[in-house]
Amino acid sequence: MAATFYEPLSYLDASFLALETRTTHMHVASVVLFESGPLTRPDGGIDIQRIRDHIEAKLQYIPRYRQRLSFVPYNRAPVWIDDDGFNFEYHVRHTSLPRPGNEEQLKALAGRIVSQQLDRSKPLWELWIVEGLEEGKFAIIAKIHHCMIDGISGVDLTTILLNVVPTEELEDKKPWVPRPAPTPAELAVSELARSTRKRIDDLTSITETARAGVERIGTTAAKLTAAAESLRSGWLSQAAATPINQDIGPNRRFDWTEMPLDGVKYIKNALGGTVNDVVLAITAGAVRHFLEVERGFSTEGIEFRAMAPVSVRKPSQKGALGNQVAMWLVPLPVDEPDPVRRLRSIANETQHLKESNQALGAATLVDLSSGTPLPLLSIANRLASSAIRPFNMTVTNVPGPQFPMYLIGSKMLANYPIVPLWAKHGVGVALFSYDGRLLWGVHADYDSVPDTAAFIESIHHSFKLLTNAADAAG
């Protein structure tokens, strides 16, 4: 009889399950545009079957995509098991816009797709192949639960599905046989034994720490100091109440824009900071402009904070799914009218975050919480995200390849990322740099922020102010 298989979720991955509510969807997504190229059929449609065959052949490199959730009986801790009823056709879907479909129709479709939560009884991903777009293009809308993936591992996934050179050759599909899952009783016994072994290992590590002396103690002290700095950055206090931080519903809108990456680097080189600092400064200026001009809301004296995920993924973990991120809490000076001062304030803040090693601090806080039972974790996460709400929006910036990528010979034109909205977050911003451009995805609550186009205009207004300041600086 074959050995049974299961794999526990990490504490951080499980927390994204616990955070999910009826109105807070914890999947990440993206809208990826392609030239039709060699995938164009004689009738003008797209060769959907070739795309399906390509994706199915690549599943051998991402086994998580054929696994589903199961739960330990006595504490409801989630684990991964192979899905013995895996149905590829369910996960890779085909739809079309009325020809010739435009970007506005595609944005509306993406908003509807990300408004629906993933079915937890199946592997937690969907790919929608969308044809019917104008100018001979097609799109793939990807939706993956955050418990499976973070931004960096998402880029690794892109490198699995895409090629750096145009090629129409397909890999052979390899047969897949699901490993048997343990029964509920076997899973309970195995997890009890694993937790017992962990306690023994922890006791052993304490003994080893005592023998190792001050070096390891110093490492522990550094982690605790970083964790304390992370807490002091605002995680235990309430962020400002603004018109984009109201109760949200389950429905979403999605919009996007782009700008030249060299333009952002030009600002960085002229005014200081990093590319990410400039991104945060553009966002701060956009929020200020949007609140004051579109909502008639005074930003004077408000404390507006962004949560910025920071990768702690090691080179040895490249290609592995799951989350290897920590969270920075960055004050955005939306009350500052001068764009240069906004940028310098953010650059000083991110420098402090680096020097105080707050990525390590946030990761340490996750480690210290990792023994919390899932029901308590769920309650605590929901209280923290709704009652305290320590930040106003998520801003995540993922570097991508600065050269063209191809799907079976069809060139990828753009990849617009979609970040989840937390409780009382009307807007979230995600960025992906690709082939010399910075691609912005603006995810919004359908009812409280219906004017995403105005927010996009505010982004470009803020970018122009910084560009003018860079010009003036010579």
C-alpha positions as CSV (number, residue, x, y, z in Angstrom):
1,M,0.0,0.0,0.0
2,A,1.4,3.4,-1.0
3,A,2.4,5.8,1.8
4,T,0.0,8.6,2.6
5,F,0.9,12.2,1.9
6,Y,0.0,15.5,3.5
7,E,1.9,18.8,4.1
8,P,0.9,21.3,6.8
9,L,0.5,25.0,5.8
10,S,2.9,27.4,7.4
11,Y,1.5,29.8,9.9
12,L,1.7,32.7,7.5
13,D,0.0,30.7,4.7
14,A,-2.8,29.6,7.1
15,S,-3.3,33.2,8.3
16,F,-4.4,34.1,4.8
17,L,-7.2,31.5,5.1
18,A,-8.1,32.8,8.5
19,L,-8.3,36.4,7.2
20,E,-10.9,35.6,4.5
21,T,-14.5,36.7,5.1
22,R,-17.5,37.2,2.9
23,T,-16.3,40.6,1.9
24,T,-12.5,40.1,2.3
25,H,-11.2,37.9,-0.5
26,M,-7.7,36.6,0.0
27,H,-6.7,35.7,-3.5
28,V,-4.1,37.4,-5.6
29,A,-4.7,37.9,-9.3
30,S,-3.4,39.4,-12.5
31,V,-4.5,40.4,-16.0
32,V,-1.9,39.3,-18.5
33,L,-2.2,40.6,-22.1
34,F,-0.7,38.8,-25.1
35,E,-0.3,39.3,-28.8
36,S,-2.2,36.5,-30.6
37,G,0.7,35.8,-32.9
38,P,1.1,32.1,-33.8
39,L,-1.8,31.2,-31.6
40,T,-4.3,32.8,-34.1
41,R,-6.6,30.2,-35.8
42,P,-7.6,30.6,-39.4
43,D,-11.1,31.8,-38.3
44,G,-9.5,34.6,-36.2
45,G,-10.0,32.9,-32.8
46,I,-7.3,31.7,-30.4
47,D,-6.0,28.2,-30.3
48,I,-7.3,27.5,-26.8
49,Q,-6.4,23.8,-26.8
50,R,-2.7,24.6,-27.4
51,I,-2.7,26.9,-24.4
52,R,-4.5,24.3,-22.3
53,D,-1.9,21.6,-23.4
54,H,1.0,23.9,-22.5
55,I,-0.4,24.8,-19.1
56,E,-1.2,21.1,-18.3
57,A,2.3,20.0,-19.2
58,K,3.8,22.6,-16.9
59,L,1.8,21.4,-13.8
60,Q,4.6,18.8,-13.2
61,Y,6.7,21.7,-12.0
62,I,4.1,23.1,-9.6
63,P,2.6,20.2,-7.7
64,R,0.7,22.5,-5.4
65,Y,-1.7,23.2,-8.3
66,R,-3.0,19.6,-8.0
67,Q,-3.4,19.8,-4.2
68,R,-6.4,20.8,-2.1
69,L,-7.0,21.7,1.5
70,S,-7.8,19.2,4.3
71,F,-8.1,19.9,8.0
72,V,-6.8,18.2,11.1
73,P,-9.9,17.0,13.0
74,Y,-9.1,18.2,16.5
75,N,-7.8,21.8,15.8
76,R,-8.9,22.5,12.2
77,A,-5.3,23.2,11.2
78,P,-5.1,23.2,7.4
79,V,-2.9,20.8,5.4
80,W,-2.3,20.1,1.7
81,I,-3.3,16.8,0.2
82,D,-3.2,15.6,-3.4
83,D,-6.6,16.1,-5.1
84,D,-7.7,12.6,-6.2
85,G,-10.6,14.3,-8.1
86,F,-8.5,16.9,-9.9
87,N,-10.2,18.3,-13.0
88,F,-8.0,20.4,-15.2
89,E,-10.9,21.7,-17.2
90,Y,-12.4,23.2,-14.1
91,H,-9.4,25.3,-13.4
92,V,-8.5,26.5,-16.9
93,R,-11.5,28.3,-18.3
94,H,-12.3,29.9,-21.6
95,T,-14.5,32.9,-22.3
96,S,-14.7,35.7,-24.9
97,L,-15.6,39.4,-25.0
98,P,-18.0,40.6,-27.7
99,R,-15.7,41.4,-30.7
100,P,-13.9,43.7,-30.8
101,G,-13.6,43.7,-27.0
102,N,-11.8,46.7,-25.5
103,E,-9.8,47.3,-22.3
104,E,-12.8,48.7,-20.4
105,Q,-14.7,45.4,-21.0
106,L,-11.7,43.4,-20.0
107,K,-11.4,45.4,-16.8
108,A,-15.0,44.9,-16.0
109,L,-14.7,41.1,-16.5
110,A,-11.6,41.0,-14.3
111,G,-13.5,42.9,-11.6
112,R,-16.3,40.3,-11.7
113,I,-13.9,37.3,-11.6
114,V,-12.0,38.6,-8.6
115,S,-15.3,39.3,-6.8
116,Q,-15.9,35.6,-6.5
117,Q,-14.0,33.5,-3.9
118,L,-12.3,30.3,-4.7
119,D,-13.9,27.0,-3.9
120,R,-12.0,25.6,-0.9
121,S,-12.9,22.0,-1.8
122,K,-10.7,22.2,-4.9
123,P,-7.2,23.4,-5.7
124,L,-7.2,27.1,-5.0
125,W,-6.6,28.6,-8.5
126,E,-8.3,29.5,-11.7
127,L,-7.0,30.7,-15.1
128,W,-9.4,32.4,-17.5
129,I,-8.3,32.6,-21.1
130,V,-10.1,35.6,-22.7
131,E,-10.3,36.0,-26.5
132,G,-12.2,38.5,-28.6
133,L,-10.0,41.5,-27.8
134,E,-9.3,44.2,-30.3
135,E,-6.0,44.5,-32.2
136,G,-5.5,40.7,-32.3
137,K,-4.8,40.3,-28.6
138,F,-6.0,37.9,-25.9
139,A,-5.7,37.8,-22.2
140,I,-5.3,35.4,-19.3
141,I,-6.8,36.4,-16.0
142,A,-5.1,34.4,-13.2
143,K,-6.6,34.0,-9.7
144,I,-4.7,32.2,-7.0
145,H,-5.3,32.1,-3.2
146,H,-2.7,34.0,-1.2
147,C,-2.1,30.9,1.0
148,M,-0.4,29.4,-2.1
149,I,1.6,32.3,-3.4
150,D,3.2,35.7,-2.8
151,G,4.4,38.2,-5.3
152,I,7.9,36.9,-5.7
153,S,6.9,33.2,-6.1
154,G,4.3,34.5,-8.6
155,V,7.1,35.9,-10.7
156,D,8.8,32.5,-10.5
157,L,5.6,30.9,-11.7
158,T,5.6,33.3,-14.6
159,T,9.0,32.0,-15.6
160,I,7.6,28.4,-15.6
161,L,4.7,29.2,-17.9
162,L,6.5,31.7,-20.2
163,N,9.7,31.6,-22.3
164,V,12.4,34.2,-22.9
165,V,12.4,33.2,-26.6
166,P,9.4,32.6,-28.9
167,T,8.9,28.9,-29.4
168,E,5.9,26.9,-30.4
169,E,7.2,23.6,-29.1
170,L,5.1,22.0,-26.4
171,E,6.4,19.8,-23.6
172,D,5.1,16.3,-23.2
173,K,2.5,15.8,-20.5
174,K,3.7,13.5,-17.8
175,P,1.2,11.1,-16.1
176,W,0.2,12.1,-12.6
177,V,-1.0,9.7,-9.9
178,P,-2.3,11.4,-6.7
179,R,-0.7,10.1,-3.5
180,P,-3.3,8.7,-1.0
181,A,-4.3,11.1,1.7
182,P,-4.4,10.0,5.4
183,T,-7.8,9.3,7.0
184,P,-9.0,11.8,9.5
185,A,-7.8,9.5,12.3
186,E,-4.4,9.0,10.7
187,L,-4.0,12.7,10.2
188,A,-4.9,13.5,13.8
189,V,-2.4,10.9,15.1
190,S,0.4,12.1,12.7
191,E,-0.1,15.7,13.7
192,L,-0.1,15.0,17.4
193,A,3.2,13.1,16.9
194,R,4.6,15.9,14.8
195,S,3.7,18.6,17.5
196,T,5.3,16.3,20.2
197,R,8.5,16.0,18.2
198,K,8.5,19.8,17.7
199,R,8.3,20.3,21.4
200,I,11.2,17.9,22.0
201,D,13.2,19.6,19.2
202,D,12.5,23.0,20.9
203,L,13.8,21.7,24.2
204,T,16.9,20.4,22.4
205,S,17.4,23.7,20.7
206,I,17.2,25.5,24.1
207,T,20.0,23.2,25.3
208,E,22.1,23.8,22.2
209,T,21.5,27.5,22.6
210,A,22.9,27.4,26.2
211,R,25.9,25.5,24.9
212,A,26.4,27.8,21.9
213,G,26.7,30.8,24.3
214,V,26.4,34.4,23.5
215,E,26.5,34.2,19.7
216,R,23.1,32.5,19.4
217,I,21.7,34.5,22.3
218,G,22.8,37.7,20.5
219,T,20.9,36.5,17.3
220,T,17.8,36.0,19.4
221,A,18.1,39.4,21.0
222,A,18.5,41.0,17.6
223,K,15.3,39.3,16.5
224,L,13.4,40.5,19.5
225,T,14.7,44.0,19.2
226,A,13.6,44.1,15.5
227,A,10.2,42.7,16.5
228,A,9.8,45.5,19.1
229,E,10.8,48.1,16.5
230,S,8.2,46.6,14.2
231,L,5.5,46.9,16.8
232,R,6.4,50.5,17.5
233,S,6.0,51.4,13.8
234,G,2.2,51.5,14.3
235,W,0.9,47.9,14.3
236,L,-0.9,48.5,17.6
237,S,-2.5,51.8,16.8
238,Q,-5.3,53.0,14.5
239,A,-4.6,54.6,11.2
240,A,-6.5,57.6,9.9
241,A,-10.1,57.3,8.9
242,T,-10.6,58.5,5.3
243,P,-13.3,58.2,2.6
244,I,-11.4,55.2,1.1
245,N,-11.4,53.4,4.4
246,Q,-15.1,52.7,4.8
247,D,-16.9,49.3,5.1
248,I,-16.5,47.4,1.9
249,G,-18.7,44.8,0.1
250,P,-17.8,41.6,-1.8
251,N,-17.7,43.2,-5.2
252,R,-14.7,44.7,-6.9
253,R,-13.5,46.9,-9.7
254,F,-10.1,46.7,-11.4
255,D,-8.2,49.4,-13.4
256,W,-4.7,49.8,-14.6
257,T,-2.2,52.1,-16.1
258,E,1.6,52.2,-16.8
259,M,4.5,54.5,-17.0
260,P,8.1,54.2,-18.3
261,L,10.4,52.7,-15.7
262,D,13.2,55.0,-16.9
263,G,10.9,57.9,-15.9
264,V,10.8,56.6,-12.3
265,K,14.5,56.1,-12.3
266,Y,15.0,59.6,-13.6
267,I,13.2,60.9,-10.5
268,K,15.2,58.6,-8.2
269,N,18.5,59.8,-9.7
270,A,17.6,63.5,-9.5
271,L,15.9,63.6,-6.1
272,G,17.3,60.6,-4.2
273,G,15.8,57.4,-2.7
274,T,15.1,54.1,-4.4
275,V,12.7,53.1,-7.2
276,N,10.4,51.7,-4.5
277,D,10.6,55.0,-2.6
278,V,9.5,56.9,-5.7
279,V,6.7,54.4,-6.2
280,L,5.5,55.1,-2.6
281,A,5.9,58.9,-3.2
282,I,3.8,58.7,-6.3
283,T,1.2,56.7,-4.4
284,A,1.2,59.3,-1.5
285,G,0.7,62.1,-4.0
286,A,-2.1,60.2,-5.8
287,V,-3.9,59.6,-2.5
288,R,-3.5,63.2,-1.5
289,H,-4.9,64.5,-4.8
290,F,-7.7,61.9,-4.9
291,L,-8.9,62.6,-1.4
292,E,-8.8,66.4,-1.7
293,V,-10.0,66.9,-5.3
294,E,-12.4,63.9,-5.8
295,R,-13.7,63.5,-2.2
296,G,-13.3,67.1,-0.8
297,F,-11.5,65.6,2.2
298,S,-8.8,67.6,4.0
299,T,-5.6,65.7,4.4
300,E,-4.1,68.1,6.9
301,G,-2.6,66.4,9.9
302,I,-3.8,62.8,9.0
303,E,-1.6,59.8,9.6
304,F,-2.0,57.6,6.5
305,R,-0.1,54.4,6.4
306,A,0.7,51.8,3.7
307,M,1.5,48.2,4.3
308,A,4.3,47.2,1.9
309,P,5.2,43.5,1.7
310,V,8.9,42.8,1.7
311,S,10.3,39.5,0.4
312,V,12.4,37.4,2.8
313,R,12.7,34.6,0.3
314,K,16.1,33.0,0.1
315,P,17.8,32.2,-3.2
316,S,17.4,28.5,-2.3
317,Q,13.6,29.0,-2.2
318,K,13.3,30.3,-5.7
319,G,10.4,28.6,-7.4
320,A,8.8,27.3,-4.2
321,L,5.2,28.2,-3.6
322,G,3.9,29.6,-0.3
323,N,4.6,32.9,1.3
324,Q,8.0,34.2,2.3
325,V,7.2,37.8,3.0
326,A,7.3,40.2,5.9
327,M,5.3,43.4,6.2
328,W,6.6,47.0,6.4
329,L,4.3,49.7,7.8
330,V,5.3,52.9,5.9
331,P,3.7,56.3,6.8
332,L,2.8,58.1,3.6
333,P,2.9,61.9,4.1
334,V,-0.3,62.7,2.2
335,D,-0.6,65.9,4.3
336,E,2.6,67.3,2.8
337,P,1.9,69.5,-0.3
338,D,5.5,69.5,-1.6
339,P,6.3,66.4,-3.8
340,V,10.0,66.5,-3.0
341,R,9.5,66.6,0.7
342,R,7.0,63.7,0.4
343,L,9.7,61.6,-1.4
344,R,12.5,62.5,1.1
345,S,10.2,61.7,4.1
346,I,9.5,58.3,2.6
347,A,13.1,57.7,1.8
348,N,14.1,58.5,5.4
349,E,11.4,56.2,6.7
350,T,12.3,53.2,4.5
351,Q,16.0,53.7,5.4
352,H,15.0,53.5,9.1
353,L,13.0,50.4,8.4
354,K,16.0,48.8,6.8
355,E,18.4,49.9,9.5
356,S,16.1,48.6,12.3
357,N,15.6,45.4,10.3
358,Q,11.9,45.5,10.6
359,A,11.4,42.9,7.9
360,L,13.1,40.5,10.3
361,G,11.0,42.0,13.1
362,A,7.8,41.3,11.3
363,A,8.9,37.8,10.4
364,T,9.8,37.2,14.1
365,L,6.4,38.3,15.2
366,V,4.9,35.7,12.8
367,D,7.2,33.0,14.2
368,L,6.3,33.9,17.8
369,S,2.6,33.6,16.9
370,S,2.9,30.3,15.0
371,G,1.6,28.1,17.8
372,T,-1.8,29.9,17.9
373,P,-4.7,27.5,17.1
374,L,-6.5,28.3,13.8
375,P,-9.9,29.3,15.3
376,L,-8.2,31.8,17.6
377,L,-6.0,33.0,14.8
378,S,-9.1,33.6,12.7
379,I,-10.8,35.7,15.4
380,A,-7.6,37.6,16.1
381,N,-6.9,38.4,12.5
382,R,-10.4,39.6,11.9
383,L,-10.4,41.8,14.9
384,A,-7.0,43.2,14.0
385,S,-8.0,43.9,10.4
386,S,-11.3,45.6,11.2
387,A,-11.2,47.0,14.7
388,I,-7.6,48.3,14.9
389,R,-6.9,48.7,11.1
390,P,-3.3,49.8,11.5
391,F,-2.8,50.7,7.8
392,N,-5.0,52.4,5.1
393,M,-3.9,50.5,2.0
394,T,-1.6,47.9,0.6
395,V,1.1,49.0,-1.9
396,T,3.2,46.2,-3.3
397,N,5.9,46.5,-6.0
398,V,7.3,43.4,-7.6
399,P,10.3,43.6,-10.0
400,G,9.8,41.6,-13.2
401,P,11.9,40.8,-16.2
402,Q,13.2,43.7,-18.3
403,F,12.9,41.8,-21.6
404,P,10.0,40.3,-23.5
405,M,8.5,37.0,-22.4
406,Y,6.5,34.6,-24.6
407,L,3.6,32.1,-24.2
408,I,4.1,29.5,-26.9
409,G,5.4,32.1,-29.3
410,S,2.9,34.8,-28.4
411,K,4.5,37.9,-26.8
412,M,3.4,39.0,-23.4
413,L,2.4,42.7,-23.7
414,A,1.6,43.5,-20.1
415,N,0.9,41.9,-16.6
416,Y,-1.3,44.0,-14.3
417,P,-1.3,42.6,-10.8
418,I,-4.2,42.6,-8.3
419,V,-3.6,42.7,-4.6
420,P,-6.3,41.6,-2.1
421,L,-8.3,44.3,-0.2
422,W,-8.3,44.0,3.5
423,A,-11.2,45.0,5.7
424,K,-12.2,48.7,5.4
425,H,-9.7,49.1,2.5
426,G,-11.4,50.7,-0.5
427,V,-8.2,50.7,-2.7
428,G,-5.1,48.5,-3.0
429,V,-2.2,49.2,-5.4
430,A,0.1,46.6,-6.9
431,L,2.9,47.2,-9.4
432,F,4.9,44.9,-11.7
433,S,7.9,46.1,-13.8
434,Y,8.3,44.5,-17.2
435,D,10.3,45.2,-20.3
436,G,11.0,48.9,-19.4
437,R,7.6,49.8,-18.1
438,L,6.1,50.0,-14.6
439,L,2.6,48.5,-14.7
440,W,0.1,49.6,-12.1
441,G,-3.0,47.6,-11.0
442,V,-5.6,49.5,-9.0
443,H,-8.0,47.2,-7.1
444,A,-11.1,48.8,-5.6
445,D,-14.3,48.2,-3.7
446,Y,-17.1,48.4,-6.2
447,D,-19.4,50.7,-4.2
448,S,-17.1,52.9,-2.1
449,V,-14.6,53.7,-4.9
450,P,-16.5,53.6,-8.2
451,D,-14.2,56.2,-9.8
452,T,-11.0,54.2,-10.3
453,A,-10.3,56.2,-13.4
454,A,-10.0,59.3,-11.2
455,F,-7.5,57.5,-9.0
456,I,-5.5,56.6,-12.1
457,E,-5.5,60.2,-13.1
458,S,-4.3,61.1,-9.6
459,I,-1.4,58.7,-10.1
460,H,-0.3,60.4,-13.3
461,H,-0.8,63.9,-11.7
462,S,1.6,62.8,-8.8
463,F,4.1,61.3,-11.3
464,K,4.1,64.6,-13.3
465,L,4.7,66.7,-10.2
466,L,7.8,64.6,-9.3
467,T,9.0,64.6,-12.9
468,N,8.8,68.4,-12.9
469,A,10.7,68.6,-9.6
470,A,13.4,66.3,-11.1
471,D,13.6,68.6,-14.1
472,A,14.0,71.6,-11.9
473,A,16.8,69.8,-9.9
474,G,18.7,69.5,-13.2
